[in-house]
C-alpha cells in the first residue's frame, strides 16, 4: 500500500505541476504581446527623426535647394537664437501664384492631411486628421476653414508664410504641436506631426467669410 500511495502521490504532484504550467501559458503570451507596442520607443524615435530631418534640411538649404525651408515659430523674433524644436521644416510641393500671406488673426481655408511618423501598425504613419474624407481629393471636396489663432504653433507658423495655391509638406516638432502630453487617444506625446497643406484662401479679421462655392473651385 505504501508503494501504491507513493505512486499516486507522484502522479498527483505531476498533474498539479502540469496544470500550474498550463495556467501560466496565457500570462506569458500576454506579457509577450504587451511588449509589441504601437508607439515603441516613441520619444526617442521622434527626437532622432527630428534632429536628422532638421540637419538634412539645413544642408539642402545651404546647397541652394529652394524647395526646403526652415521657419522659426511665428511668435519668436528672428534675432533670437533657440533650439531647433522652435522651428518647423517645410518641403515645397507646389508654388502658388497668390500674393500676400495670412496673418495670425485671419481665417483660412485649406486642404490638409495630418500624419504621425511610421509606427508598428501604420507603416506610412497614422493619419490622425484630414479635410479629404472618404477618398476625396482637393479637386472634389470643400476645404476646411480655421482661424489661424486656433491652430497649433507649428501649423500657424506654416500658413502665415504661405501664398494662395501653395502646397507644402510641413514637419512640426512636438514642441510646436502637442508637446509631451499629446492629444486624446490619437496623438501620443512627443509626436512629430507631418502635414500636407494646400492654402486655398484667407480672410482678414473683421471680413465676412463668403460661402464656399464648390463649382467655382472645380472650374476655375
N, C-alpha and C positions, 0 to 999 in steps of 0.2 A: 504493500500500500504506500509506503514511503517513497518508493521509486515512482509509482504511478502519480502520486501527488506532486513529486518534483517535476515530472514531465508536464503535468497540467499547469503548474506554476510557470514553467519556462514558456509554454505556449501562450498563456495569458499575457505574460510580460512582452513577448514578441508581438502579440496583437496590439497591445497598448502602444508600443513603440511605432508600429506601422500607422496606427490611427493618428498618433501625435505628428508624425512626419507628414501624413496626408493633409492634416489640418493646417500645417504650416505652408503648404504649397500656394494657396491663394494669396497669403500675406506676402510671400516672396515675389510673386508675379506683380502684385500691386505695387510693392516697393520699386520693382524694376520699371514699371510703367510710369511711376511718378518721376523717374529720372529723365524721361523724354518730355521736356517742357516745350511749349510753343515758342517762348522767347528766351531760350537758353543763353546765359551769359549776356543778357541784353544790354546792360550798361556798357560793358567793355566793347561789345560788338559795335554799338553805335558811336562810342567815343573814338575807337580806332578808325572806323569808316569816315567820320567827320574830319579827323586830323589828316587822313590820307587825301580825301577829296579836296580839302582846303589847300593843301600843299600842291597837289596836281593842278588845280585851277590857277593858283598863283604862278606856276611855271608856264602854263599855257598863255596866260595874260602877258607875262614878261617876254614870251616869244612872239607876241604880236597877234595872238588869236583873239579877234574881237567878238567872237561868239560866246566868250565866257566873261562873266562879271563877278566881282566880289563887292557887296554893298553893305555898308555899316547900318546897324539898327537906326531907323528913321529919326529917333529922338536924341541921338548922340551927336555931338559936334564933330566935324571932320578932323579937327586938330587933336582929339582925344585918342591916345593910344590905349588899346584894350585887347582882351583875349579874343581869339578867333571865333569863339562862341557868341560874340556880339555882332556877327556878320551873317549874311546869307550868301550862298553861292548860286549863280544863275547860269544856265546854258540857254542861249537864244535859239529857239527852233524856227521862228519866223519873225521878220521885222515888219511891223505895220506902217501905214502911211499917215497916221494921225499925228497931230501936233499937240503939245501940252501934255501934262500928266495929272492924274487925280491928286487931290490934297487929302490930308488926314480927316478933314471934316466932310468930304464928299461922299456921295453914293456911287456905287459902281455896279455894272452888270458884267459878269464873267462866266465863261465856261471853265470848269475845273474838275480835276480828279486828284484826290489825295491818297497816297500810299505810305506804308511803312517800309523799312528795309526787309529783305527776304528773311523768313523765319521757317520753323520746322515744317509747317503745313502749307505755307504760301511762298513758293519759290520765286515768284515775281513781286512779292511784297503784298501784304494785306491791304485791300482797298477800303479805307475807313469812311470815305465820303466822296460824292461826285454829283455834279449837276446833270450828268448824262445817264439817265436811268433807263433800264430795260433795253440796253443795247443801242440807245440813241447816239447820234453824232452831233457835233456842233452845227451842222447844216440843217438838222431837222428837229432841233429842240430849243426851247427858250433858255436863255442864260439865267443864272442865279443873280439875285440882287442883294447887295450888302451895303452897310455903312462901313467905310474903311476903319473908322474908330472902334468898331466892334470886332475886328479881326485880331488874330494873334499878331504879335510884333513882327514876326517873320513874314507873314502874308501881307501885312500892312506895308512893310518896307518894300516888298516887291512891287506891289501895284502902284505905289507912289513914284516909281521910276518907269512905268510902262506907258506906251502910247497906244491909242486905239488900233487894234489889229495885231499888236504884238502877241506872240505865243512863246511862253518861257517854260523851261523845266526849272523849278525852284527848289533848292535844298535848304531846309531850315533846321538848325541845330536845336536841341531840346530847350536850351536857354531862351530861345525866341519862339518856342512852340508851347508845349505843355509841361515843361520842366521835369522835375524828379517825381512828380505826382501822377502825371498822365491825365487822361480824360475818360471817365467812365470805364466801361469794360472793353473798349475797342482800342484805346491808345495807351500802352504801358508807359510808365515813367522812363525818362532818358531817351525817348524816341526821336530820331531824325525823321522829319517829315519831308516827303517828296511830292511836289505838286506839279501838275501840268496845267498851266493857267493861260487863258486867252482873254484879253481885255476887249470887251465889246463896246462899252460906252461908259461915260461917267458924267455926274451932275453935281454942280456946286451946291453948297449948303444954302438952303432957302429957296432952291429951284424945285418946282414940281417935277417929279419923275414921270414922264409920259408912259402910258400903257405900251407894253411891248407888242410890236406888230410883226408877227411871225412871217407873213407873206412878204413883207418888205425886206426882212432879213434874208429870206430864201433867194430873192431875185435881184437884189442889188449887185 
